[in-house]
Amino acid sequence: MCQWIGKRDRLENLTLPIWWMTNSKSREEAISKLYDDLVFNVMFSVDESREIVKNYLAELHISDDSNEALISNLQSA
């Protein structure tokens, strides 16, 4: 049992902000939603980076065949 109960007028319960981001009924559901959000954000970042590289290579006038090979390497990373 907590040794502070009964020694103070109030008890503060601090909760990590990450749990405020989901409207879930259970811990497992909240973790699953947070994981899905993380995966989506990572995939979005990869797609965004791939597009930046593709545009940069186009500006350098590198042939499309070379571009596709480089972009394919990014996809497998």
C-alpha positions, 0 to 999 in steps of 0.5 A: 500500500502507498505510504503517502495515503493519510499523510496528505490532504490530497493524492495526485495521480499523474498519467502519461499524456500518450494515454490521453490520445486514444479513446479506448476501453482497454489498455490493449486497444489503446496500445494497438491504436498507438502502434497503428498510428506509429506505423502510419507515421513511419510509412508516411515519412518514408513515402515523403522522403522517397518523393523528395529523392525522386524530385531531387534526382529529376532535377539532376536530370538523372535517367528514369531507369536510374531513378527507379533503381535508387527509389527501389533501394529506398523501398526495401530499406 
